[in-house]
Amino acid sequence: MDLQTIRRKTAYSDSNIAKLKADTRTWLRSLHDRYSIACTLTLKQTIIENTQLGTYKRQITTNDAKNTAQHFIKQLNKEVFKNSAKRHNKTLHYIVVCEGERSSKRLHLHFAIGGIGTDRLKEMNRHINNAKQYVQNIDKEFKADIADSNWMDYITKELGNKDTDNIFWDLMV
């Protein structure tokens, strides 16, 4: 999705920028029936970097969280669709939000996952658990559940009034 499309869908207006959070939440609420699975992944808070000068730990950043989300999406698609994910670009639908940067909580990812029915929740728990084994920066804890109508409000609670930076728009399918 390009920036203009996002701005149009979220009713972005320079003169009315204070409504950005409310408008984004309203728009995402309208999509809620397309995303039946709610998933929260905790992230490891430090990353071990190997360089020519040695090995050191650094704190995880939002960019690291985004890369982790991309890798997790790829692995989950592979887990759910097997070879069709790679051969035919078959994918689930995702809304990904990174939370914790503004509230000094531990960084974690919230997913709204669509393209699969709620009747497959037990399968999705297994798929998510298997997929996260291949992603380096995901901690052991995760929670997957049926997304109710309040899930979109919950995952967007840290949106700013003037920006929606913690939603990874380019990962939205």
Sequence and secondary structure as in RCSB ss.txt:
>XXXX:A:sequence
MDLQTIRRKTAYSDSNIAKLKADTRTWLRSLHDRYSIACTLTLKQTIIENTQLGTYKRQITTNDAKNTAQHFIKQ
LNKEVFKNSAKRHNKTLHYIVVCEGERSSKRLHLHFAIGGIGTDRLKEMNRHINNAKQYVQNIDKEFKADIADSN
WMDYITKELGNKDTDNIFWDLMV
>XXXX:A:secstr
  HHHHHHHTT  GGGGGGHHHHHHHHHHHTGGG  EEEEEEE SEEEEEETTEEEEEE  HHHHHHHHHHHHHH
HHHHHHTHHHHHS    EEEEEEESTTTTS  EEEEEEESS GGGHHHHHHHHHHHHTT TTEEEEEEEEE  TT
HHHHHTTT  SS  TTB GGG  
